[in-house]
Amino acid sequence: MKTSMLLNAFALAALTMAGIAAADETTKEGYLIDSRGNVVRSGSGLCVHTGSWTPAKAIEECDPDLVKKAVPVATEATPAAAPVASKKASFVPYTLQTETLFGFNKSDMSKAGKQKMHDEIVGKMKEDPQDEVVLITGYADRIGSEEYNMQLSQRRADAVKAYLVEQGIDGNRIETAARGEADPVASCDNIKGKANRNNKALIACLQPNRRIVLDLKGQQPAQK
């Protein structure tokens, strides 16, 4: 009985070793194998390929660069990054008629104009220091030459910036631009007479075109 059990054990072991050897040979298919099941190497240490070798048969031992690396499987789902809330501008584009700030054809801010700026603009900008660059754009009517009106609208925009800086607003947050006669709100083509300072009816009609617009840079100017 004992002899029979020993024979069975040896037979099982032999079959196991044969299976391992066969599996090993299968994994080394395409390579020259010696009697011990090892890959034959050249004098320079390179594995010797058989005629049936292809890159698909590459093994880590001989051709590691051709063996596909296993992609690690995540054991836990990577939490999605929290969406970044977009910054909503709190500064509302604001339009002021120049007569509120300046006299006709002037660029020096009036006392009443400064008070209006202080009440409606300065406080708002201080409450929202996170707002980005504020663009001050000056406009003029069509009375006078285009060059003069461009210069006048720039002087007015610069005057508003200077006042805001005096009130403690960081000058780096303020930019100015001049648009002169561009983008008129009122055309007043029905008003007769020459377009000069003596035409009181035309001056009154063109009043909406003489304006200052304060706006976050990049937004479209909007009237309030």
HELIX and SHEET records of a PDB file:
HELIX    1   1 LYS A    2  THR A   27  1                                  26    
HELIX    2   2 PRO A   55  LYS A   57  5                                   3    
HELIX    3   3 PRO A   64  LEU A   66  5                                   3    
HELIX    4   4 THR A   98  LEU A  101  1                                   4    
HELIX    5   5 LYS A  111  MET A  117  1                                   7    
HELIX    6   6 HIS A  118  VAL A  122  3                                   5    
HELIX    7   7 GLY A  123  GLU A  127  1                                   5    
HELIX    8   8 GLU A  146  GLU A  166  1                                  21    
HELIX    9   9 GLY A  171  ARG A  173  5                                   3    
HELIX   10  10 LYS A  200  CYS A  205  1                                   6    
HELIX   11  11 GLN A  207  ASN A  209  5                                   3    
SHEET    1   A 4 TYR A  94  GLN A  97  0                                        
SHEET    2   A 4 ARG A 211  LEU A 216 -1                                        
SHEET    3   A 4 VAL A 134  TYR A 139 -1                                        
SHEET    4   A 4 ILE A 174  GLY A 180  1                                        
END                                                                             
